[in-house]
């Protein structure tokens, strides 16, 4: 039976080639999307672990032991802090502590040189802290450090890659001051403690790990944290990638089913005639099914062998065009192998079902019916004959509606293919938005801070970490830095004005951005922004002003939100108050001072810097003198830096700037650092994947759709070849037949264009888009041109077949 099945396939070599190539494309394209997405996910996981550690979270100051917790978690490691060492930088400390081997593994710490400490008196240190503590401290050297609690005589045995500044630090810890070790000692030096700290891993599944970690925290009264930087930053796209992968695999499979149904249906029309002959010489129906099964087996495994070299090419292309840097190595995970085997098994059963369906429907037919090749009757065309007079229209209608189900299905699948591309591009562009940021780096001294509200004023739970004025000067002096934009940390400093100082613009601002609340008898102005200036910055913002007269005063920039003129100048020379509440020694201390208003501008604050776009702030902005606000303890540092660079910098320039900035940020644990171009590239990777998968699926789907359409049109031509032969004998040219068949394909395309255009435009106009609707028309046009090109290729192949047929062969009846 196997040999007979093989000979039946070889007897129709062109069909055999077509079916094998189609199946190979389906297998390789679908599996390449899956394997590429899994490789990208693995890359995200490894990169996330390298930046933010493998731990799902941690428990802090709990009485449970490591042994007690082992049964509740997948992996666990211990760590502890024993002391701190004050750095020369204002307000910064280097923490001294230890991690056991499991914690070091979970932290994913890497050594730049040396090793981790093993014995008493040995230390390893984060590289950023090495120069700050002792610039000449080398591996093997011993120095003495005066810690907060004791004096340490230590030998340097290792230098660790910077990690603590990248990690998430919860509010209830001192924002990096005592969160994780910077100077590592051996855990043999640890004193016995009733409370313990742990790093915990709950597994690689993002959602399950977060949920389990939150459950564990609830069990221990929330004394700990979830590793939010890993889950919300490093693995932000982790689950979305799999959803996209599944979506496009399903799209390809649906279109593949249509292609296979069309191909096998028309292949089996002649095959059933051969089955009729086999029935006539004594073959049973079960024998015929066995032949079909062998044919599918040969087709499937030959296609599988051909698809294996194509698969890594498609996979590499997807990764290269989206998440560059992800591994293109062969897959190794059990899940990947299990999925591939399951997919291939289900696909084999699907192909077998489609291939055997025509035989299943015809199994009760007589031998004569099978040998005639008639499996179903076409639509009765009496209506077309009686109502349509013009021959060309009548013939075209007969072609289109010979099998109306195939007609409708072909149009729908082609429409679906076009819309897949269009909406993947729209989603990509709208998700990316319009990036016009000129700043190259963004630095924040802390991502989060907590505060209570007392008498309508914010009171910080802990003093916030800040960048110093010295830090700002160092950055501004780096070669290649054009401008440094600084945002002071003054979230707990609130401006107050009297009721008689309330102008319409101020009232509008309060109503729009806050609530009408007071502190004592004065009105709180909400959502204000402070701009701290020295002489140079003041003259850039307000060139006509006199800095010496401004010192000790404030200046207001109040945007005009309603377009009406406002008499804000009445505030000039008036006094407004600033108040700050601070927790000190268990009580709330109030600090309130009054400042004279130097001037008021009824428009946003604008900075004009040569070579850059104007930097404009639409906030209610208060310009303050740095020295005065430092004196009254309202200002103690900067919360954010935005760094603008010169144009045409070399790679070496960028490396030097990177080195300076990384050194600064590495000593601010719990801080946040963004290289803006890298952030934009990273932020748009998921939408690039969406767009590329859409284009990839569209190309594969279009090829399969046009292939199926060509098979359908040409097979209907063969079913009607006697009629076409009669037309030829009466004087019709073969080129005219070609025009009729091509026109049929173009009508499929035209209907698909109309249907997809209506759906496309309806959704675009109903959506709130970033880009104008007209900007998306070009993609619609390009998709149509691509499909049209495929139709031209398909129709050209048909023409080559048509011209080879003689009139006599078309009129001949096969007995």
N, C-alpha and C positions, 0 to 999 in steps of 0.2 A: 504493500500500500504506500509506503514511504517513497519507494522508487517511482511509482505511478504519479504521486503528488508532485514529485520533483520534475518529472517529464512534462506534466501538465503546465507547470510554471514556465519551464524552459521553452515550451512551444509558443509562448507569447512573450518574447524577450523584452519588447518595449514596455509592455504593461508591468512586467517583473521589475524592470529598472525603475519605472515611475513609482511603484508601490514601495520599493525598498528605500529610495531616496526620500519619499514623503515621510515614511515612518522614522527614518534616521533624523530628519529635521525636527520632527515632533519630539523624539526622545532627547536629542542633544540640546534643543532650545529650552525645553521645560526643565531638564535636570541642571542645565547651566545656571538658570535663574536661582534654583534652590541651592546648589553648591556655592555659587558666588555669594549669595546672601548669608549663608552659614559661615563662609570664610570672613566676610565683613564683620559679622557678629563676633566671631572669635577674635578678630583684630581689635574691635572695640573693647572686648572684655580684657584682653591682655594689656591694652593701652590704659584702660581705666584702672586696672590693678597696679600698673607701674606708677601711675600718678597719685592715686588716692588709696592704695592698699587693697588687700583682698577681703578685709573685714566688712561684714554687713553692718556692724556697729560696735558699741562697747558698753560695758557696765563700769561705773565709777563709784568708788567708795562703798562697795557692798560687802556684807559679812559672809556671803557664800564662798565656798572654796572651789578650786578648779575641778576637783574630782566630782563635786556635787553637780556642777554645770555640764560636765561632759556628756551626760545622757540627753541633754536638752538641745545640744548644738552639734554642728558637723565638725567644726574645728574651734579651738580656743587657745589663747595665749595670755600670759600674765605680763603686766608691766607696772612700774611704780615710779614716783618721783620722790627724791629724798632731800633735795636741796636746790638752790638756785644761785647763779653767779651774776652779779650786776655788770652790764656792759657799759662802755663809755658813752654809748648813745643814750640820749635822754629817755628815761622810762622803760628801757628794754632790759630783759633778763635772759640769760641762757639757763635752761632748766637742766638739772642733773638727775639722772634716773637710770633705770635698767629695763630691759625686755628679755624674757626667756626665749629659747629657740623657736617655740611655736609662735610667739608674738612677732618675732623678727620675720618669720616666714609669712605671716598674715600681713604684716606691714609692707612686705615686698621691698625691704630695704636693700640697697645695692652699695657695695664698697667701691670707692674710687681708688683706694690703695689700702694695704694692710689687712687687718682682720678685726673681728669683734673682740671685746675684752673677755678674758677667761679667768684671770686671777685678780687678787687684791692689788689696788693701786694702778690698774690698767684702765685706759679710757679710749673710746672712739668718739669722734665729734663730727657734727654736720659741717660740711665744707664752708658754708657761709659764715659760720661762727669762728672758724679757725683764725682768720686774719684779725677779727675783732678782739679775740682774746690774747693772741700772741702771734704776731706776723711771722716770726722766725721759728715757730714751734714745728718740729719735724718728727717723723716717725722714729721712735726710740728715745726721744728726748723726754726728760722729766722736769716738770715745773710745779710750782705751788699756786693753788687758786684759793682765794679767800671767799668761801661761800657765805650765804646768809646765815647758815646754822653752824658751820664748822670750817676748818681749814683742810684743804685736800692737796696732798702731794701725789701727783699722778704722772704716769708714763703714757705717752701717746702711742697707740698700737694700730689705729685705723682711722681713715677719713671716709665719712658716709655721704652719699649723694643727698642733696637737700630734699627734704620731704615734708617737714612740719608746716611750712607756709602753705602747702597745697591742700592740706587736710582740713576737713570740716571740724570746727570748734563750736560746741553748743554754748548757748548764752550763759548757763549756770557755771561754766568754767570761766576762768579769768582771761577769756579771749586770747589764748595763746601764751599767756604768762605762765600758766602751770598746767598746760594740757598734756603735752607729750615731751619726752626727753630730747634735749639737744646735745647734751654731753652724756654718753653712755658709759656706765660702770658695769662691772660684773654683778650678776644677781647674787653672788656669794657674799657681797658686802651689804646686802639688804637686812635691815632689822625686822624682827617679827612684828607683824601688824595685824590687828583685828579686821581691818578693812582692806579690800583688794580691788584692783583695776584689771579689767579683761578686754582684750580684743576678741571678737566673736564672728565666726563665719557660719551662715545658715544655708549655704549652697549657692549654686550658680544661677538659679532661676530668680530673676529680678523681683517679680511681684511676690513670689512666695517668701523670698528672703526678707523683703521689707516687712511683710505681714508677720512673719515669725519673730523678727527682731522687735517689732512694736509690741507683740504679745509678751515677749520676755521682759521688756522694759516695764510694762504694766505690772508684771508680777513682782518686780523689784522697785516699785514706786517711782518709776521714771528716773532712776539714778543711772543715767547713761545717755546714749545718743544713737541715732541711726546715721550711717555713713551717707549723708545726703549728697555730698559732692560726687561720690561714686555713682549713686543711683540716678541723680537728677542732672548731672553734668556728663560724667564719663559714659554712662549707659543710657543717656537720654533717648537715643534712637534705637536702642537694642531690640525692643519689642516691635516697634514700627516697621523695622526692616523685614521681620518675618511676616507681618501682615501684608506688606507690599508684595513680598515674594509669593505668598499664597494667592493673592488676588490676581497677579499676572500669570501664574501657573494655571489657575482656573480659566482665565480668559483664553489662553492658548489651547487648553484642553477642549473647551467648548467649540472653538473654531476648528480644532483638529478633528473632532467628531464629525462635523459637517463635511470636512474634506474627505475623511475616510468613508463616510456613508456614500457620498457621491461616487468616489472612486470604485469602491467594492460593488456598489449597485450595478454600475455599467460594466464592470469586469465580469460579474457573474451572469450577465444576460447571455453571453456566449458560453460561459462555463456550464450553465444549466442545460444547454443543448447537449454538451458532452456528457453530463450526468444522465441525461435521458438515454443516450446511447449505452452507457454502462448499465443502466437499469434494464435496458432491452436485452442485454446479454447475460443477465442474471445477478447483477450486484444488488444487495439489499440497501435500504436507506441508511442503516447503521454504518455500512461500508463507505457510503458516500460522505457521511459526517466525519468518518475517520480520515478520509482523503482531505477534507477541508481543514481538519485539525492539523494534519501534517503540513499542509500548505502554509497555514498561519505560522506554525512553528518555524518553518524554513524562512519565511518572510521576516518574522520578528527577530530572530537571532542573527540573521544576516544584517538587518538594519541596526541592531544593537552593536555589532562588531564595527560597522562603519561609523556609528555615532561616537564611539569612544575617542577617536582622534579629534573629532570636532568639538566635543564637550570642553576640554581644557582651553581651547582657543576662545570659545564663547565666554567661558568663565573669566579668563584673563582680561578679555575686552571689557566686560561689565565692571570688573574691579578697577581697571586702569582708567575708565571714564568716570568713575564715581568716587570710591573710597581708595585712593591711591595709598599704597603702603600696607594694605591688607595682604595676607599670605595667599599666594597662588599655588602653594604646595598641595600635593594630593591630600584628600580628606582622611582623617583618622578616627573621628569620634564614632562611637557605637550608634548614636542617634542618626548620624548621616548615612551610615551603611544600612541601618534598619529602614530608614525612609526610602532610600533608593531601591532596595529589594522589594519593599511593599508597593512602591509606585510602579515598578516594572511588572510585578505580578498582576496588579489591577489593570494596568494598561494592556497586558497580554490578554487578559480575560475580556476586556472591552473590545479589543481588535477582533478576538475570536467571535464574540457575540455579533458584532456588525458584519463580519465576513460570512458567518453561517446563517444570518437572518433570512436571506433570500432562499436558501435551501430549506430552512425550517418552514417558511410559508408555502413552498412548493412541494413539500414531501408527500402530500396526498394527491398531487396532480398525476394525471395519467402519463404514460411514457410518451404518447403522441404530443400532449401539451408541452411537456418538457422539451422535446426535440424541436418543437416549433419556435421555442425561445420567447413565447408570450407569457409574461408573469403577471401583468395587470393591463387593463384597458386604458388607453389614453382618453382624455376628455372628449365628449361628443362635440364636434365643431359645426353642427347644423345651424346654430345661431350665427356663427361667423359667416357661413356661406350665404345665409339669407339676408343678412343686414349690411354686410360690407361688400361694396361693388368693386372698388379699386384693388387690383391684384396684389400690388406691392404691400399695401396695408393688411390685406387679408392674409397673405403669406407670413408676414411678420407676426401678426396676432396668433396664427397657428403655431409658429415656433415658440412664442412666449408662453402660451397657455396649453401646450401639449401636456405638460405635467405641472399644474398650478402650484402644488406644494413646493416643488423645487424652485419655482420662480420666486415665491414669497421668501423662502428660506435663504436663497442666494442674495436677495436685496437686503434682508435683515442682517446677515452675517457681514456683508460688505460695509453696511452702515455702522455696525458695531466696531469693526476694525478701524474705521476712520475716526469714530468718536473716542476710541481708546487712546489714540495718539493725541487728539486735540485737547482732551481734558487733562491728560497727564502734563502737557505743556502749560496749560492754563494754571493748574494747581502748582506747578513748579514756580512759575513767574510770580504768581500772586503770593505764594508763601515766602519767596525770597524778598519780595518788596523792592524798594528802591534804596540802595545804599549810596549815600553821598558823604559819609564821614571822612574827614581829612585827618583826624588824629590817628596816630600809629599805635600808641599804647594807651591802655586804661589801667590805672592802679587804684585799688581801694584798700585802706588800712584794715577794714573789717567788713565782712559781708552782712553781719547781723548785729544788732544790739537790742537790749531790752530796757524798758522804762515803765515806771508806774505813773499814775496821774494824781497829782495832789493840788487841790484848789484850781483845777483846770490847766495846770502846768505839767509838762513832762519832767520826771525825775529819773535819771539814769540809774539802772540797777548797779552797774559797775562803770567805772571811768573808762571811756572808749579809748582804743588804741589809735594813734595818729602818726602821720608823717611830720617830722619836725621841719622848721624853717631851714635848718642845715641840709636836710635831705633834699628840699626843693632847690636850694642853691647848687648842690652837687649835680643834680639832673640838668638844670638849666645851663651849667657850664660844660656839659658833655659835648664834644665836637659832633656836629650834625643835628643837634636839637635846635629847632627854630623857635619854638614857643612852648611854654609850660602853662597849662590852665589848672588853677588850684581851687579846690572847693573846701572851705574850712569846716571843721567838725564843731558845729554850733547848734545841734538839734535841740538842745535844752536851753537855748537862749531865746527868749520870747520878747518881741517889741510890744510896747503898750502905748496907747494914745488916749487922750482925753476926749470926751464926747463932743466938745466944741471944735475939735480938730478933724472931725470926720467929714471929709469931702465926698462928693458923689462917686469919684473914682475909687476911693477907699471903701465906701459902702458896697459898691458893685463887686469889688474884689472879695470882701468878706462873704457876701451872699453867694458868690460863685464858687469859692474854694474853701469855705469853712462854715462855721456856725457862729452865731452871735453870742459869744461868751465873754466874760469879764474876769479880771483878777483884781479884786478890791473894787474900786470905782472906775477902773480904767479898762478900755476895750483891748482885747487881744487881737492882734493882726496875724492871721494864720498863713501857713504855707509861704513863708518869706525865704528868700535866698540872700546869703551874705557874700559880699565881695571884699576880701581883705586886700588893702593896697598899701604900697610904699610910694615914694615920690615918683618913681618912674612909671609905675602902673597907673597912678592917678592922672598923670599928664597924658598918658595914652588914651584913657577913657574920657577925660574931661579937659581937653587942651587949653581951654580959655580960663580954667580955674587957677587958683593960687594954693599950692599944697601947704605952705606954711600957715595960711589962714584956715585951711581945712583941718589941720591936725587937731585932734581932740573933739572933732565934730563928726556928723554923719551926713550922707547924701542919699536921697530917695529917688529911685527910678520906678514909677508906677505906670504900667501900660494903660493906655486908653482903650477900654474894652467895649464901649458903646458908641464911640465916635463923637461924643459931645465934648465941648470944651469944659475944662474944669479949672477952678481957681485954686490950684495947688500951691501957687506961690505964696498964699497966705501962711503956709507952714514954714516958710523960710524965716529963720531966726527963732522959731518956736522950739520948745524942748520936748523931746519924747523920751520915754523910759525904756530900759532893757532890764529884764529880770531873769535870774537863774536860780533854781532850787537844786541843792546838792545834798546827798546823804553823807553825813560825817559823824562817826562815833555814835550811831544809832539814832541820830536826830536829823531833822531837815534844816539846813542852813540857807538863808535867803541872801542873795546878792542882787541889789537893785541900784542902778545908776541912771542919771539923766544926761542926755547929750543934745547939744544944739544942732538944729537942722541947717546945714550949710547951703543947700539948694535942693530943689525938687524938679525932676524932669518927668513930664507926662508921656513917656514913651519907654520902650524896652531899653535895657542897657546893651550897647553895641560896642564891640572891640574891633577896630580896623587894624589889621596886621598885614604888612606888605607880603604879597605872594600867597596869601591865604584868603579864603572866603571870610566875610564878616562873621564874627562869633556873636550871636545874638541870644539874649535871655528874655523870654516873655514873662518871667516871674516878677513878682513884687520884689525888687532887689534893693538891698541896703548896702551902700558903700561905706566901709568903716576903715579907720586908721589903725593899722596893725599894732603900733606901739601903745596906743591908748587902751585898746581892748585887751592886750596882753597885761597891761598894768592892772586893769580891773578884773583880771582872771575870767574874762568871757571867752578868750581865744587861747587855745593851748596846742594848736597843730591843725594839720590838714587831713581831711577824710578821703579825698579823691584827687588824683592827678590825671590829666589828659595831656599826652605828649605829642607834639607836632614836630615832624622832621623836615629837614631840608630836602629839596629835590635832587635827583641824580646821585644818590649815595651809592658807594660801592658795597660789595658783599662784606669786605673787611670792616667798613664803617658800621654796617648793621650788626656784625658780630661784636664789635666793641661796645656799641650802645646796649645790645642785649645783655652782655656781660655785666655792665654797670647796673642796669635795672634789675636783673635777676639777683645780683648781690644785695641790693637794697630790699627787695621784696622777700627774699629768703629768710630774713631775720624778723619778719612780722608774721608769726604763725596765725592762721585763721584769716589771712588777707586774701585778696582777690586780684588776679593779674590777667590781663588780656592783651595779646598781640592782635590788634583789630583786623588786619588783613587775614591772619590765620583764623581768627574767630569767624569772619565772614565766610571764609572757605569751609570751615568746619560746620558752620550753621547752615550752609546751603548744600552740604553733602547729601543729606537725606532727600532733598528736593531734586538734586541732580540724579540721584538713583531713581526716583520716581519718573523723571523725564526720560532718562535713558531706557529704563525698562519699558516705558510707554512706546518709545521709538522702536526698540528692539521687538516688542510684541507686535507692533503695527507692521513692521517689515515681514516678520514671519507669518503673521495672520494674513497679510495682503498676498504674499506669495502663495500660501495655501488656498486662500479664497479664489484668486484668479486661476490657480491650477484646477481647482474644483469646477469653477465656472467654465473653463475651457473644456474640461472633460464632459460636463453636462451638455454644453452646446454641441460639441463634436459628436457625442454619443447620440444625441437626438437627431443630428444630421445623418448618422449611420442608420438609425431606425427608420428614417424617411428617405433613404437613399434611392429607393425605387421611384418615388415621386420626383426627386431631384434629377434622376436619370431621364425621366420623361421630359422634364423642363429642358434639359440639355439637348435631347433629341429634337425638340421643337425650336431650338435656336438660342436658348439662354447660354451665356458664357459662364465658364467656371469662376471668372472674376466676379460676376454678379452674385453667384452663390456665396463667395467669400464676403462680399459686401453685406449680404443678408445676415450671415452668421456674425460678422463683426458688429453690425448694427444692433443685433440682439444683445451682444455683450455691452455695448455702449448704453443701451436702454437700462440694463441692470445698473450700470454706473450712474446714469442720470437720475434714476429713482433713488439710489443711495445718496447721491449728492443733495437732492431736495430734502429727503428725510433727515439726513444728518445736519444739514444747514438749519432747518427749522428747529430741531432739538438744541443745537449748538447756540444759535442766536437767542432763543428763548431763555436758556439758562444764563447766558452771559448778561443779558439785559436785566434779568431779575436779581443778579448778584451785585454785591457792592465791591467793585473791582478797584485795584490800585492803578492799573493801566487802562487806557481807553479801549473800548470794545474793538474799534477799528484796527488797533495794533495786532489783533489776533487773526485778522482775515488772511494775512500772508501764510499762516500755518495751514489754514483750510485749503488755500490755493495749492500749496506745495504738496499736501497729502493727496489731492485730486490728481495732480500731475504725475505723482509716483504711481498711483493705481492705473492711470491712463497708460503710462509707459509699459506696465506689466501686461495690460490688455493688448497693446500693440504687439508685444512679443508673443503672447499666446495666440493671437489671431494670425500672426505670420507663420507660426508653426502649423496651424490648421490649414492655411493656404497651401503650404508645401505638401500636405497630405491630400488635399482636394485635387490638385493638378495631376497627381499621379494616377488617379482613378479614371478608367475608361468608361464610356457610356455603357458598353455591353456588360462590364462587371457590375455596374450599378443596377442594371435592369434584370440581371440574371437571378432566378429563383434558386435557392439552395435547397436541395431535397434531403 
